[in-house]
Amino acid sequence: MHCLRPLRFVGAVNKMMDRTLSKIKTRPDKKTYKTAKTKKSPLLIPPYHVILLDDNDHSYDYVIQMLSQLFGHSLETAYRMALEVDSTGRVIVMTTHKEQAELKRDQIHAHGADPAIPRCKGSMSATIEPAT
């Protein structure tokens, strides 16, 4: 007889737990439950142009080779850019985010002198500016 007593106790605890759990709402009422439907727009990184500047100390072959090597431009695109920089004094060779633009500008500055032109003392000049 002594062993039946714990079973009644367990049953009473279960009933008490059932009543307690039934009072606990697992989900808020529809009146108080609000979903946040705010869409966050992606962070827009402002674009920058990498601009190659003209000088008379570099050949078309040098410019075409540099643009192909550093930017992956085709020979036709690189040639068109070489014509534009020669005629207008500047050409946009890439538009990207600021860090990449700074890297590409520095790569142009580090590309070295044109071996085909003896008076050439160094690399071409380039700059970056915000794309508007």
N, C-alpha and C positions, 0 to 999 in steps of 0.2 A: 503494500500500500504506500509505502513511503516513496516509491519510485514514480507514482502517478502524479504526485504533487508538482514536480518540476514541469511536467507536460502542460498542466493547467496554467502555470505561470508563463510558459513560453507562448501559449495561446493568447493569454491576456496581453502580453507584450506585443504580439503580432497585431491584435486588434487596435491597440493604442497607436502603433506605428502607422497602420492603415489610415486611421482617422487623422493623424498628424500630416501624413503625406498628402491626403486628399485636400487639406487646407492650403498646402503650398502650391502656388501656381508655377508651373514650369515655363509658361509663356505669359507675358503681360497681356492685359486686355487690349483689344483693338483700339480702344479710345486712347490709351496711353502709349501704345507701341507705335513709334514713328520710325520709318526707315529714312535714312539720310540718302537722298538721291542727288547729291551734289557731285557733278562730274568735275574732276580736276583736269584741267587742260595740261598737256605735256609741257614741260619747261622748254621754251624756245630759246635756242642759243643763237645769238645774232651772227649772221654771216659776215665774213671778211673776204675782200679781194686780195689776191697776190698779184702785184703789178710789176712787170718787167719794164725797166727803163732803158732807153736807147743810148748807145754811145757809138763812136766810130772806130773803136778798137777791137771789135769782134766780128768775125765772118758769119755769113748765113749758115755755113756748115756747123760752126760752133753752136749757134743758137738752136738750130734744129736738133743737133745731137743732145744738147743739154735739156731741152724741153721733152724730148723723147725719153731720155734716161731718168730725169727727176720726176716728171709728171705722167709718164706713160702715154703721151700724146702720139698719135700716128704721125708718120712723116708728112702727110698732106696737111694735117692740122698744125703741126709745128712750123711748116713752111708758110702757111697763111699767117700765123702769129709773127713769124720773123718779118714778113712783108709789112704787117701792121705796125710793129714796133719801129721799123725803119722809116715808115712814112708819117706816123703820128707822134712818135717819140715815147709811146707807152702802149702796153697791151695787158689785158687781164688774162693771166695764164691759169688761174684757178680761183674758185670761190668755195670757202669752207669755214669751219669754226676758227676762232682766233688762235688757239694753240697750234693747230695744223698749219695755218697761214704763216705763223712766225717760224715754224720749223722749215717750211718750204722756202721762205725768204732767206733764211740762214743757209740752206743748202745751195741756193743760187750764189750767195756771197762766197761760199766755200768751194765752188766748182773749179776755180782756178783760171789761169790765163789761157788765151787762145794761142796754141802753138803755131798756127798758120800766120799770125801777124806778129812780127818781131817787136814792134813798139808797144804791144799789149803788156800791161804791167799786172793785171789781175782780173778778177771775175767781173761779171756784169753787175749792175746795180738793180735792186728791187726794193719794193716797199709794200706795206699792207695798209688797207684803209677799209673802214666799214662799208659794207654793201648797202646802198640805200635804194 
